[in-house]
Amino acid sequence: MSDISALDEFPLHQAPLPLAYANSSDRNFYDRWYFNAHDRTGDIFVISGMGYYPNLGTKDAFFLVARNGKQTAVHLSDLMDQDRLNPHVGNYRVEVTDPLKKVRIVLDETDGIAADLTWDGTCDVIQEMPHVLRSGSRVTLDAQRFAQLGSWSGTITVDGEEIAVDPATWLGSRDRSWGIRPVGEAEPPGAPADPPFEGMWWLYVPMQFEEYAVCLIIQESPDGHRTLNDCTRVWKDGRVEQLGWPLVKVHYASGGRTPTGATIRCTTPDGTPLVLEVESRLAVPLHVGGGYGGDPDWIHGTWKGEKFAERVTYDMDDDAVKGRFMFGCVDHVGRALATQDGADGQEGFGLFEHFCIGRHDPSGFADFFSVAP
């Protein structure tokens, strides 16, 4: 049986292997899309994605709609094939209409949920810094990613109700990432980590304004040591600026760790401060139906059998669901005001993604159960 596929016709190879093979035997090798879409109001947030896991032999997708106090997710999974030029999982597919500019995602009706959405990038893609994490001597995350801000058009259907997606109001961000990150079923843990895992603080804010987009990524250790710092401004005319070492104050709601917003102080290349005042208009925990870390119901890359599909709805007022919030990553519909040189603030919209798990000294969290006063 040959492992040569249509992709091998193109000069894309990075290793002396068919493109069907990852250039790593690590079971956690992955290749993924992530998308979000909202109409700026905070009334609805759509988050979706699809991933291929060559060393696990699986591929999967999810489509999550948050509105009216509920999160409804469609999950799809199947055996991985080598039709990489036609990425699809069951009723879900991604069509790359114009690489790095226009992408279409389609979910044919599945348990009452359907979508046909076309993405148009409003700025050039942003290549983010490589992201590497270790546990002891083992690399647990080694990923490359690009991000983009843009607008959406098309329709979303929920139980017979068709929602028009107008690019005049519907915005979002997307990313493509690949490499190594924990996926699939849990592995045997081996010896306890030394030193033990005490926590992690993460902030990801891609925002678009009238003339430019800003993409910020920060990760900190429990003592506040910054292990990842990447902040870029991309202008509509193609100029790219680095925005230094942002100073961040996250505003947490009392009694938990869900933020209401953040103040982010960036620095332009000429030393001028650029201040982003960010607010949350809707909080959507990715580990409640989205399959990201800590989701007890759906973990990316897990073998579910052939042609698997399901629909799951969560009531966000359920105490059991609310109890998950501070133990995973939460995506927010974000609104921001950007001020520079004392001028009036420019309004922008995008993603405000944050989690703070365990100890984080600068935020005043002493352990996994500490909450904001």
Buried (B, 14 or more C-beta within 10 A) or exposed (E): EEEEBEBBEEEEEEEEEBBBBBEBEBBBBBBBBBBBBBBBEBEBBBBBBBBBBBBBEBBBBBBBBBBEEBBBBBBBBBEBBBEBEEBBBBBBBBEBEEEEBBBBBBBEEBBEBBBBBBBBBBBBBBBBEEBBBEBEEEBBBBBEBBBBBBBBBBEBBBEEEEBEBEBEBBBBBBBBBBBBBBBBEEEEEEEEEEEEEBBBBBBBBBBBBEEBBBBBBBBBBBEEEEEBBBBBBBBBEEEEBEBBEBEBEBBBBEEEBBBBBBBBBBBBEEEEBBBBBBBBBBBBBBBBBBBBBBBEBBBBBBBBEEEBBBBBEBEBEEEEBBEBBBBBBBBBBBBBBBBEEEEEBBEBBBBBBBBBBBBBBBBEBEEEEBBBE
